[in-house]
């Protein structure tokens, strides 16, 4: 069965709590004061009232809606629309009910579209929010950048590693502003944990553990008629042809390898991202991976992602990252001098002084964002790279894809070259860096 409390509900609650300023609760006063000051400075450009010629027009592709409980694209777009100088002028979804709900949410000037290419053809749209299922992210994002749009794309950024490599190249060639929706980077708890670790507060960093939820199993599911308001063939897009099952679509698409990567990409794209931020490897990656897991139900029309897993990554500097479905949801940094645990609810340490003692004035400080969407909009105006730029999003989800490749190869230990972005001496694994695409939907 689908577990909305593990993903959608927590994600929505986290975003709303961050917007309300609750992210500073429970932090040491020295850091909370810094965060308030730095956050105000970082978003000052977006909080003023822009002039008439400074308006940002946004379109949303894949808002989701009331059916299936998956509406992150709509939530992200509401977030953008709450900022001064932003207007939502277009909404596109292959589910006409979701399309019409989104268009109605933003008023009579928001035009509905069935095909994202028609939305991208509009010259008056400056940026798009992409909230589609994962298998569509890269193709739509690439088309948007080529059409001259900036992009806010939900995580996980891609379905394959090769898609991410291509997308980074396209974004750099076009100088687009591209924010990946890894909102934890804009939460002060996670930034504090990573700054403390990067400054040696736990001593020499030895091990990081990313604790994710356990994924669901399910099936076999019954083939059903395609609903009259749903273009299932377009929903499949680049994915293989398949019979319509309600469980393939909307919120439960995450549990099918044809469309996503299970909990390893759903939550792993969040927590592995924070792990790499703390390690200082968010522009590179591990040197090896080995994954063991309890597989899905074997059969036709069953969920196909791995619900249980223990993944070991080794980094060039000797740090080990363990990604597991066991333990309290969050990220645990362990070093010779202690440990720091951080989640969406708390930050704590083996010794409270590791957190409570201020960092020195010459400490390494990380990018400050107290509002993920405001950071994106501010960077649209400044043309700077946002806190979770396309390459950071690509490198973070790469770790998740590496784990799934190892699992699909029976738990094989794989050597990974983060500079060349390929496996060493393993043709079978390298063949899994990309997938065939249907209908010519290439990045």
C-alpha positions in Angstrom: 0.0 0.0 0.0 1.0 3.6 -0.5 2.4 5.4 2.6 1.5 9.1 2.3 2.7 9.7 5.9 6.2 8.8 4.9 6.6 11.2 2.0 3.8 13.6 0.9 2.5 14.6 4.4 6.0 15.0 5.9 7.2 17.0 2.8 4.2 19.3 2.9 4.5 19.8 6.7 8.2 20.5 6.4 7.7 23.1 3.8 4.9 24.9 5.7 6.9 24.8 8.9 9.9 26.3 7.2 7.8 29.1 5.7 6.3 29.9 9.1 9.8 30.4 10.5 9.7 27.4 12.8 12.9 26.2 11.3 14.8 28.4 13.8 13.1 26.8 16.8 15.5 24.8 19.0 18.6 26.3 17.5 21.4 27.8 19.7 20.8 31.6 20.0 24.2 32.4 18.4 23.2 30.6 15.2 19.5 31.7 15.2 20.6 35.3 15.4 23.0 34.8 12.5 20.4 33.0 10.5 17.8 35.7 10.9 20.2 38.4 9.8 21.7 36.5 7.0 18.4 35.2 5.7 17.0 38.7 5.6 20.0 39.9 3.6 19.9 37.0 1.3 16.2 37.5 0.3 16.1 41.3 0.5 15.9 41.5 -3.3 12.7 39.4 -3.4 10.9 41.0 -0.5 10.7 44.4 -2.0 7.7 45.2 -4.3 9.0 45.0 -7.9 8.0 47.5 -10.5 5.6 46.6 -13.4 8.5 45.6 -15.6 10.0 43.4 -12.9 7.2 40.8 -12.7 8.0 37.2 -13.0 5.5 35.1 -14.9 5.5 31.4 -14.0 3.9 28.3 -15.5 3.5 25.0 -13.6 3.9 21.7 -15.4 2.5 18.7 -13.4 0.8 20.4 -10.5 -0.9 17.3 -9.3 -4.2 17.6 -7.5 -6.9 16.1 -5.3 -6.8 12.6 -6.9 -4.0 10.4 -5.4 -2.9 13.0 -2.9 0.2 14.1 -4.9 0.2 17.8 -5.4 3.8 19.0 -4.8 3.9 21.0 -8.0 0.8 22.9 -6.9 2.2 23.5 -3.4 5.5 24.8 -4.9 3.6 27.1 -7.3 1.4 28.5 -4.5 4.6 29.1 -2.7 6.0 31.1 -5.6 2.7 33.0 -6.1 2.9 34.2 -2.5 6.0 36.2 -3.3 5.8 39.8 -4.4 6.0 40.4 -8.2 5.2 36.8 -9.2 2.2 35.8 -11.3 1.2 32.3 -12.3 -0.1 32.5 -15.8 -0.3 28.8 -17.0 -0.9 25.3 -15.7 -0.3 22.0 -17.6 -1.3 18.5 -16.6 -2.1 15.3 -18.5 -4.9 14.8 -15.9 -7.6 17.3 -16.9 -9.0 17.4 -13.4 -5.7 18.4 -12.0 -5.1 20.8 -14.8 -8.4 22.6 -14.2 -7.9 22.6 -10.4 -4.5 24.3 -10.8 -5.7 26.8 -13.3 -8.7 27.7 -11.0 -6.3 28.1 -8.0 -4.5 31.0 -9.7 -7.4 32.9 -11.2 -8.8 33.7 -14.6 -5.5 34.8 -16.1 -4.0 31.3 -15.6 -4.4 29.4 -18.9 -4.8 25.6 -18.9 -2.7 23.3 -21.1 -2.7 19.6 -21.9 0.8 19.6 -23.6 3.8 21.2 -21.9 5.3 22.1 -25.2 2.4 24.6 -25.8 3.1 26.2 -22.4 6.8 26.5 -23.1 6.1 28.2 -26.5 4.7 31.2 -24.6 7.3 34.0 -24.8 5.8 35.8 -21.7 6.6 32.9 -19.3 9.9 33.5 -17.5 10.1 30.3 -15.4 8.4 26.9 -14.9 7.8 24.8 -11.8 8.0 21.1 -12.7 6.1 18.8 -10.4 5.6 15.8 -12.7 6.5 12.2 -11.8 10.3 11.7 -11.8 10.6 10.0 -15.2 9.5 13.2 -16.9 11.7 15.7 -15.0 14.8 15.7 -17.2 13.0 15.9 -20.6 10.7 18.7 -19.6 13.5 20.6 -17.7 15.7 20.4 -20.8 13.0 21.6 -23.1 12.2 24.4 -20.7 15.8 25.6 -20.6 16.1 25.4 -24.4 12.9 27.5 -24.6 14.7 30.2 -22.5 13.0 29.5 -19.2 14.5 29.3 -15.7 13.4 26.1 -13.8 12.4 25.1 -10.4 12.2 21.2 -10.6 11.1 18.9 -7.8 13.5 16.3 -6.6 14.7 13.7 -7.4 16.1 15.5 -10.4 16.4 12.6 -12.8 15.6 9.0 -13.5 19.1 8.1 -14.6 22.6 9.3 -14.1 23.1 10.1 -17.8 20.1 12.4 -17.8 21.7 14.4 -15.1 25.0 14.7 -16.9 23.1 16.0 -20.0 20.9 18.3 -18.1 23.9 20.0 -16.3 25.5 20.6 -19.7 22.3 22.1 -21.2 21.8 24.4 -18.2 25.4 25.6 -18.3 25.3 26.2 -22.0 22.1 28.4 -21.7 23.1 30.1 -18.4 19.7 29.2 -16.9 18.9 29.5 -13.2 17.9 26.1 -12.0 16.7 25.2 -8.5 16.2 21.6 -7.5 13.4 21.3 -4.9 15.6 19.9 -2.1 14.2 22.2 0.5 16.2 20.8 3.4 19.1 23.0 2.2 17.0 26.0 3.1 16.4 24.8 6.6 18.7 26.3 9.3 19.0 23.0 11.2 20.5 21.2 8.3 22.8 24.1 7.5 24.0 24.3 11.1 24.7 20.6 11.2 26.7 20.7 8.0 28.6 23.9 9.0 29.6 22.3 12.3 30.7 19.1 10.6 32.6 21.0 7.9 34.5 22.9 10.7 35.6 19.8 12.5 33.2 20.1 15.4 32.9 16.3 15.6 36.6 15.8 15.0 37.7 13.9 11.9 34.5 12.8 10.2 34.4 9.0 9.9 30.8 7.9 9.1 27.5 9.5 8.0 24.2 7.6 8.3 21.2 8.6 6.3 18.1 7.0 7.8 15.2 6.8 5.4 11.7 5.3 5.7 10.9 1.8 4.6 9.2 1.6 1.2 5.9 -0.2 0.5 5.3 -3.4 -1.3 2.2 -4.1 -3.3 0.6 -6.1 -6.1 -0.3 -7.6 -8.3 -2.7 -4.8 -9.2 -5.6 -5.2 -11.6 -5.6 -3.6 -15.0 -8.4 -0.9 -15.2 -9.9 1.3 -17.9 -8.1 4.6 -18.4 -10.2 7.4 -16.9 -11.7 9.7 -19.5 -10.0 12.8 -18.1 -6.5 11.2 -18.1 -4.0 11.0 -21.0 -2.2 7.9 -19.8 -0.1 7.6 -23.0 1.3 11.1 -22.4 1.7 10.4 -18.7 4.0 7.4 -19.7 5.9 9.6 -22.1 9.5 8.3 -22.2 8.7 5.3 -20.0 7.9 1.8 -21.5 4.4 1.1 -22.8 2.3 -0.4 -20.0 -1.2 -1.3 -19.1 -3.1 1.3 -17.0 -3.1 0.6 -13.3 -4.2 3.4 -11.0 -1.3 2.4 -8.7 1.2 3.3 -11.4 0.2 6.9 -11.3 -0.2 10.0 -9.1 1.5 9.5 -5.7 2.3 5.8 -6.0 4.4 6.2 -9.2 7.4 6.3 -6.8 7.3 2.6 -6.2 7.9 1.6 -9.9 11.5 1.5 -11.3 10.1 2.6 -14.7 9.1 6.0 -13.2 11.2 6.5 -10.0 13.6 4.7 -7.6 11.5 4.1 -4.4 12.5 5.4 -1.1 16.1 5.5 -2.2 15.3 8.4 -4.5 12.2 9.8 -2.8 13.8 10.4 0.7 17.4 9.5 -0.4 17.6 12.6 -2.6 16.9 14.6 0.5 19.1 12.9 3.1 22.0 11.9 0.8 22.1 15.5 -0.3 22.6 16.7 3.3 25.2 13.9 3.9 27.2 15.1 0.9 26.8 18.7 1.9 28.3 17.8 5.3 31.0 15.7 3.8 31.9 18.5 1.4 31.3 16.2 -1.6 28.2 17.8 -3.1 30.0 18.6 -6.3 31.6 15.1 -6.7 30.5 11.9 -5.0 31.6 8.5 -3.7 34.4 6.2 -5.0 32.4 3.0 -4.5 29.0 1.7 -3.6 27.6 -1.6 -2.4 23.9 -2.2 -1.7 22.1 -5.0 0.0 18.3 -5.1 0.2 15.1 -7.0 0.6 13.5 -6.9 -2.9 10.0 -6.1 -4.0 7.3 -8.7 -4.7 8.3 -10.5 -7.9 5.5 -10.6 -10.5 3.7 -8.7 -13.2 2.0 -5.5 -12.2 3.7 -5.3 -8.8 5.7 -2.4 -7.2 9.3 -2.9 -8.4 11.4 -0.7 -6.1 13.4 -2.0 -3.1 11.5 -1.3 0.2 14.5 -2.3 2.4 18.1 -1.5 1.9 21.6 -1.0 3.5 23.9 0.9 1.1 27.5 1.6 1.9 29.4 4.3 0.0 33.1 5.0 0.4 34.4 8.5 -0.3 37.9 9.3 -1.5 38.8 10.9 1.9 37.9 7.8 3.9 34.4 8.8 5.0 31.7 6.1 4.8 28.1 6.9 4.1 25.5 4.3 5.1 22.0 4.8 3.7 19.5 2.6 5.3 15.8 2.1 5.9 16.5 1.5 9.6 16.5 4.0 12.5 15.2 7.4 13.2 14.5 9.5 10.0 17.4 11.9 9.7 21.1 12.2 9.1 23.8 11.2 11.7 27.3 12.6 11.4 29.9 10.7 13.5 33.6 11.6 14.0 36.5 11.1 16.4 35.2 13.9 18.6 31.5 13.1 18.8 28.3 13.0 16.7 25.6 15.3 15.5 22.1 14.1 14.4 19.8 16.3 12.4 16.3 15.9 11.0 13.3 18.0 10.1 12.3 18.1 13.7 15.5 18.4 15.7 19.3 18.8 15.9 21.2 17.2 18.8 24.7 16.1 19.6 26.5 13.6 21.8 27.6 16.6 23.8 25.4 19.7 23.7 28.4 21.9 23.6 29.1 20.7 20.1 26.1 22.7 19.0 25.9 25.4 21.7 29.4 26.8 21.3 29.6 29.4 18.6 31.8 28.9 15.5 34.9 31.2 15.3 34.8 34.2 13.1 37.0 32.5 10.5 34.9 29.4 10.2 33.8 28.0 6.9 30.2 29.1 6.3 27.8 27.7 3.8 25.3 29.2 1.4 22.4 30.9 3.4 18.8 30.4 2.3 15.9 30.6 4.7 13.3 30.2 1.9 13.9 27.8 -1.0 11.5 29.4 -3.4 12.5 32.9 -2.5 16.1 31.9 -3.2 15.2 30.7 -6.6 13.3 33.9 -7.5 16.1 36.1 -6.1 18.6 34.2 -8.3 16.4 34.7 -11.3 16.9 38.4 -10.8 20.6 38.3 -9.9 21.5 35.4 -12.3 23.5 33.7 -9.6 23.3 30.0 -8.9 20.8 29.0 -6.2 21.4 26.9 -3.1 20.5 23.7 -4.9 21.8 24.3 -8.4 21.3 21.7 -11.1 24.7 20.0 -10.6 24.2 19.7 -6.8 20.8 18.1 -7.5 22.3 15.8 -10.1 25.2 14.7 -7.8 22.8 14.0 -4.9 20.4 11.8 -6.9 23.4 10.1 -8.5 24.2 8.5 -5.1 20.6 7.2 -5.1 20.9 5.8 -8.6 24.2 4.1 -7.8 22.5 2.3 -4.9 19.6 1.1 -7.2 22.1 -0.1 -9.8 24.0 -2.1 -7.2 20.7 -3.6 -5.9 19.6 -4.5 -9.4 22.9 -6.2 -9.9 22.4 -8.4 -6.9 24.4 -6.3 -4.4 27.5 -6.1 -6.4 30.3 -3.8 -5.1 30.9 -1.1 -7.8 33.8 1.2 -8.3 32.7 4.7 -9.2 34.7 7.5 -10.8 32.9 10.8 -9.8 35.0 12.8 -12.2 34.3 10.7 -15.3 30.9 9.7 -13.9 31.2 6.1 -14.9 31.9 2.7 -13.3 35.4 1.3 -13.5 35.7 -1.9 -15.5 32.0 -2.9 -15.3 30.3 -2.8 -18.7 27.0 -4.2 -17.3 26.8 -1.4 -14.7 27.8 1.3 -17.2 24.9 0.1 -19.4 22.5 1.1 -16.6 23.6 4.7 -16.6 21.0 5.4 -19.2 17.7 3.8 -20.4 15.9 3.6 -23.7 13.2 6.2 -24.1 9.9 5.9 -25.8 8.4 8.4 -28.4 11.8 10.1 -28.8 11.5 11.9 -25.5 15.2 12.5 -25.1 16.8 15.1 -22.8 
